Amino acid sequence: MSANRLGSSFNTAADMIVFAGLSLGLDEVRSLIPTRVRPPVEAGDLSVLPNGCTAIIIDGVLDPEIMLTSDEIEDALARGVKVSGAGSVGAWRAAELSDAGMIGRGWVYETYRSGRISGTDEIALLYDPVSLTALTLPLISLRHALEDAAHRGALPSMAAKSAMAIARDIPLANRDLDTLTSRLSDHIAPGWLTKVLRSRMERRLDIKAVDARFLIRHAAFGGSSSPTRMRGCHAYTPNIRRSPGRNQHS
């Protein structure tokens, strides 16, 4: 969002801003940290933040026309904005820009850093732009669920790999709970799969949510027993910036 669209609301003070809403709901973020919380990040959101701010990126829009670029993040880092990420687009960008100073945390970030995944296909999903309700399941959530089950011995490793390969061939728009369960049922018991996938859709055990909580709690408490003080950074107070429809996010 550009500065000329912020109006007088840009004078509100806080020293940290969190971009989330899909991997972790906005209300849950607010319960974890007393700071400004905004919907998924998009182009222009970091360029209006002054030096000294801390920006935590969990979720972000993947529409190429309004997607936050790595150049904008690097410009913010060069200006002294502290940028960290986890869970989804934050983990992706942090893995890309670790040498530039962006901090990443969590399993998704480490999976990117290891080179096992790249690009945005596994973190992409469709969502309702008004309610921020996910309409499809990101493949990274499925990957973690399958790999965790295989590691615990609850699922044969070959079955997990075969299911993941099939899931990757399903178009983004069709990666809903029913389609995934139907397409993967030859390799995994449908009852078990439905239960696991539903828990991920509801964020209870989703690895993106787990990673997001870890990073936000770390930022809130800084290793101490009390939250960090929130002051000194001018941020903004926009409404949710989406038009009706099915948006793509990471």
C-alpha positions in Angstrom: 0.0 0.0 0.0 1.5 3.4 -1.0 1.8 6.2 1.4 -0.6 8.5 -0.4 -3.4 5.9 0.2 -2.8 5.9 4.0 -4.2 9.4 4.7 -4.2 10.7 8.3 -4.2 7.2 9.8 -0.5 6.9 9.0 0.2 9.0 12.1 -0.6 6.2 14.5 2.4 5.0 16.5 3.7 1.5 17.1 7.1 -0.1 16.7 6.0 -3.4 15.2 3.6 -4.7 12.6 2.6 -8.2 11.8 1.2 -9.3 8.4 -0.9 -12.4 8.8 -4.5 -13.6 8.6 -4.4 -17.0 6.8 -1.6 -19.1 8.4 -2.7 -17.5 11.7 -5.9 -15.6 12.2 -5.7 -11.9 13.0 -7.4 -12.3 16.4 -5.0 -15.0 17.4 -2.0 -12.8 16.5 -3.4 -10.0 18.6 -3.7 -12.4 21.5 -0.1 -13.2 21.2 1.4 -9.8 20.8 0.2 -6.2 21.6 1.0 -4.6 18.3 -0.5 -3.7 14.9 -1.8 -6.6 12.9 -2.6 -6.4 9.2 -3.8 -8.7 6.5 -1.4 -10.5 4.1 1.4 -8.2 3.0 1.5 -6.8 -0.5 3.6 -4.4 -2.6 4.1 -1.0 -1.0 3.5 -2.1 2.6 7.1 -2.1 3.7 8.1 1.0 1.7 6.0 3.3 3.9 7.5 2.0 7.2 10.2 4.3 8.6 13.6 3.2 9.9 13.6 1.3 13.2 10.3 -0.5 12.7 10.0 -4.3 13.0 7.9 -6.0 10.3 6.9 -9.7 10.9 5.7 -11.3 7.7 3.7 -14.5 7.9 1.2 -14.2 5.0 1.4 -12.4 1.7 -0.5 -12.0 -1.5 0.8 -13.9 -4.6 -0.9 -11.9 -7.3 2.0 -10.8 -9.4 0.6 -7.3 -9.8 0.5 -6.6 -6.1 3.0 -9.2 -4.6 5.6 -7.9 -2.2 9.0 -8.1 -4.1 12.4 -9.1 -2.7 13.6 -5.6 -3.9 11.2 -3.9 -1.6 12.3 -6.1 1.4 15.9 -5.4 0.6 15.2 -1.7 0.5 13.5 -1.8 3.8 16.4 -3.8 5.4 18.8 -1.2 4.0 16.8 1.6 5.7 17.0 -0.2 9.0 13.6 -1.9 9.1 13.9 -5.2 10.9 12.2 -7.8 8.8 11.5 -11.4 9.8 9.3 -14.1 8.4 7.9 -17.6 9.1 5.0 -19.9 8.1 4.3 -18.9 4.5 5.4 -16.1 2.3 7.5 -14.8 5.2 9.4 -18.1 5.3 9.9 -18.1 1.5 11.2 -14.5 1.4 13.4 -15.0 4.5 15.1 -18.1 2.9 15.7 -16.0 -0.3 17.0 -13.0 1.6 18.9 -14.4 4.6 22.1 -13.0 3.3 20.5 -9.6 3.1 19.6 -9.7 6.7 16.0 -11.0 6.8 15.5 -13.4 9.7 13.6 -16.7 9.2 12.3 -19.2 11.7 10.5 -22.5 11.7 10.1 -25.7 9.8 8.8 -24.1 6.6 11.7 -21.7 6.5 14.2 -24.5 7.1 12.6 -26.6 4.4 13.1 -23.7 1.9 16.7 -23.2 3.1 17.5 -26.9 2.6 16.4 -26.7 -1.0 13.7 -29.4 -0.6 11.1 -26.9 -1.9 11.4 -23.7 -3.9 9.1 -21.1 -5.4 5.5 -20.6 -4.2 3.5 -23.6 -5.3 3.6 -25.4 -2.0 2.6 -22.3 0.1 -0.1 -21.0 -2.3 -3.8 -21.3 -1.5 -7.0 -19.7 -2.5 -9.0 -17.8 0.2 -12.0 -15.6 0.7 -10.7 -12.0 0.6 -13.4 -10.7 3.0 -13.3 -13.3 5.8 -9.7 -14.5 5.1 -11.0 -18.1 5.2 -8.9 -20.6 3.4 -10.6 -22.4 0.5 -7.8 -24.8 -0.3 -5.0 -26.5 1.6 -1.4 -25.4 0.9 0.8 -28.3 -0.1 3.4 -27.4 2.5 0.8 -28.3 5.2 0.2 -31.6 3.5 3.9 -32.3 3.2 4.5 -31.7 6.9 1.6 -33.9 7.9 2.7 -36.8 5.7 6.4 -36.5 6.6 5.5 -36.3 10.3 3.3 -39.4 10.1 6.0 -41.3 8.2 8.6 -40.3 10.8 6.3 -41.5 13.6 5.7 -44.8 11.8 2.0 -44.0 11.4 2.3 -44.1 7.6 4.7 -46.0 5.3 7.3 -43.7 3.9 6.6 -44.8 0.3 2.9 -44.0 0.7 3.7 -40.5 2.0 6.0 -39.8 -1.0 3.4 -41.2 -3.5 0.6 -39.1 -2.0 2.7 -36.0 -2.1 3.6 -36.6 -5.8 -0.1 -36.9 -6.7 -1.0 -33.8 -4.7 1.5 -31.7 -6.5 -0.2 -32.6 -9.8 -3.5 -31.3 -8.6 -4.2 -27.7 -9.8 -4.3 -25.0 -7.1 -8.0 -24.4 -7.5 -8.8 -28.1 -6.8 -6.7 -28.6 -3.6 -9.7 -28.6 -1.3 -10.3 -31.1 1.4 -12.7 -33.3 -0.6 -10.6 -33.5 -3.8 -7.3 -34.2 -1.9 -9.0 -37.0 0.1 -10.5 -38.5 -3.0 -7.3 -38.4 -5.0 -5.0 -39.7 -2.3 -7.3 -42.4 -0.9 -5.5 -45.1 -2.9 -2.4 -44.5 -0.8 -3.8 -43.3 2.5 -6.9 -44.4 4.5 -9.5 -41.8 3.8 -10.7 -41.5 7.4 -7.2 -40.8 8.7 -6.5 -38.4 5.9 -9.7 -36.4 6.3 -9.0 -36.0 10.0 -5.5 -34.9 9.5 -6.3 -32.5 6.6 -9.2 -30.9 8.5 -7.0 -30.2 11.5 -4.6 -28.4 9.1 -7.4 -26.4 7.5 -8.6 -25.3 10.9 -5.0 -24.3 11.8 -4.9 -26.4 15.0 -1.9 -28.5 14.0 -0.9 -26.7 10.7 2.8 -26.3 10.5 2.4 -22.8 9.1 0.5 -21.8 12.2 3.0 -23.5 14.5 5.9 -21.6 12.9 4.0 -18.3 13.0 3.2 -18.7 16.7 6.9 -19.4 17.4 8.2 -16.3 15.6 5.5 -14.0 17.1 6.0 -15.2 20.6 9.8 -14.9 20.2 9.3 -11.3 19.1 6.8 -10.5 21.8 8.8 -11.8 24.7 12.3 -11.6 23.4 13.5 -14.4 25.7 12.1 -12.6 28.8 8.9 -13.0 30.8 7.2 -9.8 29.7 6.3 -8.5 26.2 8.6 -5.9 24.6 7.5 -2.3 24.6 5.6 -1.1 21.6 6.6 2.4 20.6 8.3 4.7 18.2 7.3 3.4 14.7 4.7 5.1 12.6 2.5 2.5 11.0 -1.0 2.6 9.4 -4.5 1.4 10.0 -6.0 0.4 6.6 -9.1 -1.8 6.3 -8.7 -5.2 4.7 -7.5 -4.4 1.2 -9.3 -7.0 -0.9 -12.0 -7.0 -3.5 -14.6 -9.8 -3.5 -13.4 -13.0 -5.1 -11.0 -15.9 -4.6 -7.5 -14.5 -4.1 -4.2 -16.4 -4.2 -2.0 -16.1 -1.2 1.1 -17.6 0.3 
